[in-house]
Amino acid sequence: MKDIKKNASVIISASWIFTAGPEDQLLSDYAVVIENDKVIDLLPQNKVFDEYEANNNYQLTDHILIPGLINTHTHAAMSLFKGFADDLSLQDWLNNHIWPAEKEFVNSSFVKDGSILALSEMIKSGVTTFNDMYFFPEATAEAVKELGVRSNIGLVVLDFPTNYATDPEDYLVKGFEFRDKWRNEELITTSIAPHAPYSVSNEAFTLINTYSEELNINIHTHLHETQWEIDQSIDKYGITPVQRLNNLGIIGPSLMAAHCVYLNDQDMDILAKNKVSIAHNPSSNMKLGSGIADVAKMLKQNLTVSLGTDSSASNNRLDIMGEMRLAALLIKGTTKSPELIPAKEAIKMATINGAKTLGLDSTIGSIEKNKKADLVAIDLSAIENQPLYNPISTLVYSSSRTDVSYVWIDGKIKLKDKKLVNIDEERIIQMAKKWQRKLKKI
Ligand SMILES: [Zn+2]
C-alpha cells in the first residue's frame, strides 16, 4: 500500500537555506514546506517528497533562500521625490525643498501612487516587510493591500499643519481612525510616529506616550540624526533629545529610533538600559552628510540594530541588500576591526533584528516551523558571484538586489523569475512618469 502523503501549498527546494533562526543554520540541499501562510517543515530535499506533495514546487538550484528582508525605516510615498532634491544637508533639504513640495503636491493619491512605486521596488529587492511613517496612512494601506507587502504603518504626528492634519491632536485623531478601520488587516500593524524631537513639542510627546502605553502600541521616530538636532535641543531645552525624551517617558522598549548617528555615552546608556531598538540607515546618513552611526558601540551595549533605507528622496534606493553590505563595510572601515558585523550578522540585522524591532519576531524574521512564509530566493549563479566558497559571504559581499529572483509574502508568491506577479510593471513606470511631469522636473 502506498504511504499517504501530507498536502502542502508550496515546496521550495534550494541549494542553500540560511534560517537566521536561533541556531543560525546554513542548510544545503534542503526544502521549505509551506501550507497557506506558514512554514510547516524544513527537511532535506531527498526526503521532502516522501512526506509531502504540493501543487506548486520550486527547484531553485544555485539559489540561497533567506527570510524576507525587513526595512525598518521608510517613507514609502516619497519615492515620487526620488532625485527631486539631491546633494543637500538635511535641514536645507527638508526646509527648502521637501516640505514646500509636500505642501504643493502631497494628497492621498500622491501617497497611494508613491507607495505602489516603493512597494514594487521593495518586492523586487527582496523586502517583505517595511516600517513606514508618512501622511495619509490609509493611502499607504491601500497600496499595501494591492501589492500584499507586510507593513507597520506609522501614525505620523507633527507640531505644524500639513495637507494631512492641522495640529498634534488632529494627527492623532486621524491616525487612530485609520488604525480602527484597518485593524483586522492581516498584513498591517501600526505605530505612533512623532516625526522628530525638533518637530514635536513636549506636550505632544506626553500625549503620545499616554496613548502608546494605553494601547500597547510602538513608537517610531527620527532620533539624533544630525549634529544640528543635538545643538538645537541643547539651545532650546538644555539637554540632548534622548535625555529630553527620556524625561518625557518616551524612551523604552516600545521605541523604534531611526538613525542615532550622534550619541554621547550617557545617551547610549539610556537607550541600552531601556532596550530601545535602533534602525540604522547608513546610505541616507551618508547621502545627507549627517554622519556615520557608531554601530560598534551599540552592539557592545547589546542594543538591537536593524536596517532601514529611509525614503527614496534621501537614499535613493529601497535596497536592504545594499544597506547590509554597506553596514558591514562601514563598521570595519571606521573601527579598523574587520571582524565586526560578519556577513551572517549583516543578514540577521536585515531579518530577525528587524522583526525584533517591530515586535514581530514570534511571527517573522527567520525561517522556522510555524512562522509566516515570508521568503526570498537569491540567484547566485551569475559570473559576479563566482567562485562561490561561502554562499553567505557571496550574498552579502558579491551579489546585489538584481539577483533576487523569487519572493513570497504570507505564503503568496510576489516575485517570480525576477518579475512582479499580477502587477503590470509598465503601468507603474508610466504612473511615476506622470508624477514627474506634474512635479515639473525634466
Ligand atoms: Zn526618515
Residues whose N, C-alpha, C, O or C-beta is under 5 A from the ligand:
A	BS01	ZN	D310
